[in-house]
Amino acid sequence: MSVKVPERPYPTIGEIYRELAVALGTKNRNPDVDRMARDGDYDHRLREKLLKDLFYKPLIEQTDRQFSTLLCQFVDHLITEYIRLVNTVALDAMTRNESLPLIAEHFFCRQAASFLVCVHQFFGGPNPISYCTVDDNNVMGVACLWLENNISSFPTFLSRVDKEKGKAKKDQYLRWKKGIETPKVESFPDFLKGFSNSSDKISIKIHLTVARTLQFFFQKYSQYDLPDLIKVGILKSGPFDLGLVLSKANLVAAEKFTELQPIFMSTALALRRTTPKSATSKADSWALIEECEQKLSEDDQKGITRHFLEWQKARWYVFAGQYKQALKQYEIAFEYTLYRVHGLSQERGMDLNLHEILKESMALAAKEKARPMMKRLKNQAITFGIYEHPGETDQFSQANKKSKSHIVEDWEVEQWDTIFCKYSKTPVQTTWQPA
């Protein structure tokens, strides 16, 4: 189901993969990463597949196996830590413009700093700090000067290129060195054509690749002053509570939605499963939803907090016995919540997060035998650590049988169908009957 949602405060994993691949020059028009970046959700098996297709295989050709392995270990660690962050801190009141500067400064730049330190440790090259303190952010110039002064065969190669009618190549290299041009990665093999295969050549390719990647990010995100932020990350590499910083920022951002909180709380309480229902509860709770909709149109025209309303609508359809409509509504609620509210919401007492929506959606989808939706939901549950990979112990479904043949097994459908009773039955004070 295609749903137009506000730009998510957390970049999707697909966006991160795609940005890294473009910076490294390894994207190669990969359609999977484009869809993954665009849609947000994806087959959980793509994480490992794209790690190989986007980074490991092409970087072996660009550099060598050792550097490719180090880079892939870094990317895998980056994504694991990022998922932990997304699952821990809700940014339910923030826009991408508000959240990204903080995520870039305190997460991505700190991770980049640790990677540069590792590269220097294992492969030598310029001191990472020098990349962050050069005039005009000319990172390529730093790498070129280091190669000329530290790889003895490189100046010899440059002089030979100049003599062998290689003026175009030499001019190209000088444009890189002066920061006039950010090289394309595919230009490196052509430039180094004629350089004997050796450890020197590998070192040259590695440091040109690292410098080119940094140059790409420094130019594209110049508004964030990435060099200075990475320098801080290198110099202050100790523990840092990013969750606290983001949570405080989210609380400040939520102040503009204080007028919505009373109706949000009332609606959540009315539709909570454990809240006793009366003969008028169906009409009363729908009236609250309509009031919530009206308040959102007045106080949140961008739809930043709309994820809450979409979830409450889904719950109402379940309690009203309109399961087909509820199924569609849960898909909408899922889209609005993804990369926004995975951890605890700031609205205490509402239990608003992606984990709860996934559980309720899985149970309803099982009752309706909507296996494609179950497959999609389970993929996300695996991605964000709510569900274990097939073949492993799974606390989420409390199952002890696993198969790698299918994402969703027949026994899981039956199990979730049984769980649906827990989510659909509510304490009743009188005789409120489903429609």
C-alpha positions in Angstrom: 0.0 0.0 0.0 1.4 3.4 -1.0 1.0 6.0 1.7 2.3 9.5 1.5 3.8 10.2 4.9 5.9 13.2 6.1 9.6 12.8 5.7 10.8 10.5 8.5 13.0 12.0 11.2 15.3 9.0 11.1 16.9 8.3 7.6 16.0 4.8 6.5 18.6 2.0 6.4 18.2 2.1 2.7 19.0 5.8 2.5 22.2 5.2 4.6 23.3 2.3 2.3 22.6 4.3 -0.8 24.4 7.4 0.4 27.5 5.4 1.4 27.5 3.5 -2.0 27.2 6.8 -3.9 30.1 8.3 -1.9 32.2 5.2 -2.5 31.3 5.0 -6.1 29.9 1.5 -5.7 26.2 1.9 -6.2 26.2 0.8 -9.9 22.5 1.6 -10.4 21.4 -1.1 -7.9 17.6 -1.1 -7.9 17.2 -2.9 -4.6 18.9 -0.1 -2.6 16.8 2.5 -4.4 13.6 0.8 -3.4 14.9 0.1 0.1 15.6 3.8 0.5 12.4 5.0 -1.0 10.0 2.6 0.8 11.6 2.3 4.2 10.7 -1.4 4.7 12.3 -4.3 2.9 13.2 -8.0 2.9 15.5 -8.4 5.9 17.8 -10.6 3.8 18.7 -7.5 1.7 20.9 -6.1 4.5 23.5 -8.9 4.0 23.0 -9.1 0.3 23.5 -5.4 -0.3 26.5 -5.4 2.0 28.1 -7.8 -0.4 26.8 -6.3 -3.6 27.3 -2.6 -2.8 30.5 -2.7 -0.8 32.4 -6.0 -0.5 32.6 -7.1 -4.1 33.2 -3.7 -5.8 35.7 -2.6 -3.1 37.8 -5.7 -3.6 38.2 -4.6 -7.2 38.8 -0.9 -6.3 41.2 -1.6 -3.4 41.9 -5.0 -1.9 40.2 -7.7 0.2 41.5 -6.4 3.5 40.2 -2.9 3.1 36.9 -4.2 1.7 36.5 -6.4 4.7 37.2 -3.6 7.1 34.8 -1.3 5.4 32.0 -3.9 5.4 32.6 -4.6 9.1 32.3 -0.9 9.7 29.1 -0.6 7.7 27.6 -3.6 9.5 28.5 -2.1 12.9 27.1 1.3 11.8 23.7 -0.2 10.9 23.6 -2.4 14.1 24.2 0.7 16.2 21.8 2.7 14.2 19.0 0.2 14.6 19.7 0.2 18.4 19.3 4.0 18.3 16.1 4.0 16.3 14.6 1.3 18.6 15.5 3.3 21.7 14.7 6.9 21.1 11.4 8.1 19.6 11.5 11.2 17.5 7.7 11.5 17.3 7.6 15.3 17.4 10.5 16.1 15.0 11.0 16.8 11.3 14.0 15.6 9.3 15.3 19.1 9.3 15.3 19.2 13.1 16.6 15.7 13.7 19.3 15.2 11.0 21.8 17.9 12.3 21.8 16.1 15.7 22.1 12.6 14.2 24.8 13.7 11.8 26.8 15.4 14.6 26.5 12.9 17.4 26.1 9.6 15.5 27.3 9.6 11.9 30.3 11.8 12.5 31.4 9.9 15.6 31.1 6.6 13.7 33.1 8.2 10.8 35.8 9.3 13.2 36.3 5.8 14.5 36.5 4.4 11.0 39.2 6.9 10.0 41.2 6.0 13.1 40.9 2.3 12.1 42.0 3.0 8.5 45.0 4.9 9.8 45.9 2.1 12.2 45.7 -0.7 9.6 46.7 1.1 6.4 48.6 4.1 7.4 47.9 7.3 5.4 47.4 10.8 6.5 46.6 11.5 10.1 42.8 11.6 10.3 42.9 15.0 11.9 44.6 16.4 8.8 41.6 15.6 6.7 39.5 17.8 9.1 41.7 20.8 9.3 42.8 21.5 5.8 41.8 24.8 4.1 38.7 24.8 1.9 38.1 21.1 3.0 40.4 20.0 0.2 40.6 16.4 1.4 41.9 15.1 -1.9 44.8 17.5 -1.6 45.7 16.0 1.8 45.8 12.5 0.4 47.7 13.4 -2.7 50.4 15.2 -0.7 50.8 12.3 1.6 51.1 9.8 -1.2 53.8 12.0 -2.9 55.8 12.2 0.3 55.4 8.7 1.6 55.0 6.3 -1.3 58.4 6.4 -3.0 57.1 5.0 -6.3 54.3 7.5 -6.7 56.4 10.6 -7.6 58.3 8.5 -10.1 55.0 7.3 -11.6 53.8 10.9 -11.9 56.9 12.0 -13.7 56.7 9.1 -16.0 53.1 9.9 -16.8 54.0 13.5 -17.6 56.7 12.3 -20.0 54.7 9.6 -21.7 52.2 12.0 -23.3 50.0 11.7 -20.2 49.4 15.4 -19.9 45.6 14.9 -19.6 46.1 12.4 -16.7 48.6 14.8 -15.0 46.2 17.7 -15.4 43.4 15.6 -14.0 45.5 14.6 -11.0 46.4 18.3 -10.4 42.7 19.2 -10.4 42.1 16.5 -7.7 45.1 17.7 -5.7 43.9 21.4 -5.8 40.4 20.5 -4.9 39.0 21.8 -8.2 37.4 18.4 -9.1 36.1 15.6 -7.0 37.2 12.5 -8.9 34.9 9.7 -10.0 36.0 6.4 -8.5 36.1 4.8 -11.9 38.8 7.2 -13.0 41.3 5.8 -10.5 42.0 2.6 -12.5 42.6 4.6 -15.7 44.8 7.1 -13.9 46.9 4.3 -12.3 47.1 2.3 -15.6 50.8 1.4 -16.1 51.5 1.4 -12.3 53.0 -2.0 -11.4 50.8 -4.2 -9.3 52.3 -3.8 -5.8 51.5 -2.9 -2.2 52.2 0.7 -3.2 49.4 0.6 -5.8 47.0 -0.8 -3.3 47.9 1.8 -0.8 47.4 4.6 -3.4 43.9 3.2 -4.3 42.9 2.9 -0.7 43.8 6.4 0.3 42.4 8.0 -2.8 39.1 6.1 -2.2 38.9 7.3 1.5 39.7 10.9 0.5 37.2 10.9 -2.3 34.5 9.5 0.0 35.2 12.2 2.6 35.3 14.9 -0.1 31.8 13.8 -1.3 30.3 14.1 2.2 32.0 17.3 3.1 30.7 19.0 -0.1 27.2 17.6 0.0 26.6 18.3 3.6 28.7 21.5 3.9 25.9 23.1 6.1 26.8 20.7 8.9 30.5 21.5 9.1 31.3 17.8 9.1 35.2 18.2 9.2 35.0 19.9 12.6 32.4 17.4 13.9 34.6 14.5 12.9 37.6 16.1 14.4 35.7 16.4 17.7 34.8 12.7 17.4 38.5 11.8 16.9 39.7 13.9 19.9 36.8 12.9 22.2 36.2 9.3 21.5 34.8 8.3 24.9 31.2 7.3 25.7 28.5 9.7 24.7 24.7 9.6 25.6 23.2 10.3 22.2 19.8 9.1 23.4 19.7 11.8 26.0 20.5 14.5 23.5 17.9 13.4 21.0 15.2 12.8 23.7 15.7 16.4 25.1 15.5 17.8 21.5 12.3 15.8 20.9 10.8 17.1 24.1 11.5 20.7 23.0 10.0 20.0 19.6 6.9 18.5 21.2 6.2 21.8 22.9 4.6 23.0 19.7 2.0 20.2 20.0 0.9 20.7 23.6 -2.6 21.6 22.4 -2.9 18.1 21.0 -1.9 16.1 24.1 -5.3 16.1 25.9 -7.2 14.7 23.0 -4.4 12.2 22.3 -4.6 10.9 25.8 -8.4 10.7 25.8 -8.4 8.8 22.6 -5.7 6.4 23.6 -7.4 5.7 26.9 -10.8 5.1 25.2 -9.3 2.6 22.7 -7.0 0.8 25.1 -7.8 -2.9 25.2 -8.0 -3.0 29.0 -10.4 0.0 29.2 -14.0 -1.3 30.0 -16.4 -0.6 27.1 -20.0 0.4 27.4 -22.9 0.5 25.0 -21.9 4.0 23.9 -18.1 3.3 23.7 -18.2 2.7 19.9 -19.8 6.0 19.1 -17.9 7.9 21.8 -14.5 6.7 20.7 -15.2 7.5 17.1 -16.2 11.0 18.1 -12.8 11.3 19.8 -11.1 10.2 16.6 -13.0 12.8 14.7 -12.1 15.5 17.2 -8.4 14.4 17.0 -8.5 14.6 13.2 -9.9 18.2 13.5 -7.2 19.2 16.0 -4.5 17.7 13.8 -5.7 19.7 10.8 -5.4 22.9 12.9 -2.2 22.3 14.9 -0.2 19.9 12.9 -0.8 20.5 9.2 2.5 18.7 8.3 1.2 15.5 9.8 4.2 15.0 12.1 2.1 13.4 14.9 -0.4 11.8 12.6 1.0 8.3 13.3 -0.9 8.4 16.6 -4.3 9.0 14.9 -3.7 6.4 12.3 -3.0 3.7 14.9 -6.1 4.6 17.0 -8.2 4.3 13.8 -6.9 0.8 13.3 -7.7 -0.1 16.8 -11.2 1.3 16.5 -11.9 -0.8 13.4 -10.8 -3.9 15.3 -13.0 -3.2 18.3 -15.8 -2.5 15.9 -15.4 -5.8 14.2 -14.5 -4.3 10.8 -11.4 -6.4 10.3 -10.8 -5.8 6.6 -10.8 -2.1 7.1 -8.6 -2.5 10.2 -6.1 -4.4 8.2 -5.7 -1.6 5.7 -5.6 0.9 8.5 -2.8 -0.9 10.3 -0.7 -0.7 7.1 -1.2 3.0 7.1 -0.3 3.3 10.8 2.8 1.2 10.2 4.0 3.5 7.4 3.5 6.6 9.6 5.3 5.1 12.5 8.3 3.5 10.8 11.5 5.4 11.6 9.7 7.7 13.9 8.4 5.9 17.0 10.2 2.6 17.6 11.1 3.4 21.1 8.8 4.7 23.9 6.7 7.7 22.9 7.0 10.8 24.9 3.3 10.6 25.5 3.4 8.5 28.7 0.8 5.8 29.1 0.0 5.4 25.4 2.5 2.6 24.7 2.9 4.1 21.2 5.7 2.5 19.2 6.3 0.3 16.2 6.7 -2.8 18.3 3.1 -2.6 19.5 1.8 -1.9 16.0 3.7 -4.9 14.6 2.3 -7.2 17.2 -1.3 -6.1 16.7 -0.9 -6.1 12.9 0.6 -9.6 12.8 -2.3 -10.9 15.0 -5.0 -9.3 12.8 -3.2 -10.3 9.5 -3.1 -13.9 10.8 -6.8 -13.9 11.6 -7.5 -12.6 8.1 -5.0 -15.0 6.5 -3.2 -12.0 5.0 0.1 -13.8 4.5 1.8 -11.1 2.3 1.2 -8.5 5.0 2.5 -10.9 7.6 5.6 -11.5 5.5 6.2 -7.7 5.2 5.6 -7.1 8.9 7.8 -10.0 10.0 10.6 -8.7 7.8 10.5 -5.4 9.7 10.3 -7.2 13.0 13.5 -9.1 12.1 15.2 -6.0 10.8 14.6 -4.1 14.1 15.4 -7.0 16.4 11.8 -7.7 17.5 11.8 -11.1 15.8 14.8 -13.3 15.5 16.1 -14.5 12.1 14.5 -17.8 10.9 16.3 -20.7 12.3 17.1 -19.1 15.7 15.3 -18.9 19.0 12.4 -16.5 18.8 11.0 -14.8 22.0 8.7 -12.6 20.0 6.4 -15.5 18.8 7.5 -17.9 21.6 8.1 -20.5 19.0 10.4 -23.5 19.2 10.2 -24.6 15.5 11.9 -22.7 12.8 12.5 -23.1 9.1 14.6 -21.0 6.6 12.3 -22.0 3.7 9.8 -19.2 4.2 9.5 -15.9 6.0 6.1 -16.9 7.5 5.3 -20.5 8.2 1.9 -22.1 8.5 2.3 -22.7 12.2 3.1 -19.0 12.7 -0.2 -18.0 11.1 -2.1 -20.3 13.4 -0.2 -19.0 16.4 -0.8 -15.4 15.6 -4.5 -16.2 14.9 -4.7 -17.4 18.5 -3.0 -14.3 19.8 -5.5 -12.2 18.0 -8.1 -13.0 20.7 -5.9 -11.2 23.2 -5.9 -8.0 21.2 -9.5 -8.1 20.1 -11.3 -8.9 23.4 -12.0 -6.0 25.7 -13.6 -5.8 29.2 -17.3 -4.9 28.7 -19.4 -3.1 31.2 -22.7 -3.6 29.3 -23.5 -5.1 25.9 -21.4 -3.1 23.3 -21.5 -5.5 20.3 -19.2 -5.3 17.3 -20.8 -3.8 14.2 
